[in-house]
């Protein structure tokens, strides 16, 4: 099993992403290819969860767009991710904050952790 972990760690692209966890508000800049053109688009929202480890690690982001909730799952080691910016550090007591799906308005806010 150690051999599998060693090989997968060598094959991972070394992208320098900031440390973030569930509850944080982040902006993900990612490349979109349309035909022969390429552009960078961003997705800004709250991190609901980080899941997996190593090459298969993913994170889920949720935002409200025109009153409709949109969730998107990104692989951490995806080559389409340009950069990730952390807007706010959230203070939550759970690793997976799916309870936000049932809340609306002021109840859906996440407290900001101050350091």
Secondary structure as UniProt FT lines:
FT   HELIX           2..11
FT   TURN            22..23
FT   STRAND          25..34
FT   TURN            35..36
FT   STRAND          37..51
FT   HELIX           54..56
FT   STRAND          58..65
FT   TURN            66..67
FT   STRAND          68..75
FT   TURN            76..77
FT   TURN            79..80
FT   STRAND          81..88
FT   HELIX           98..102
FT   HELIX           105..108
//
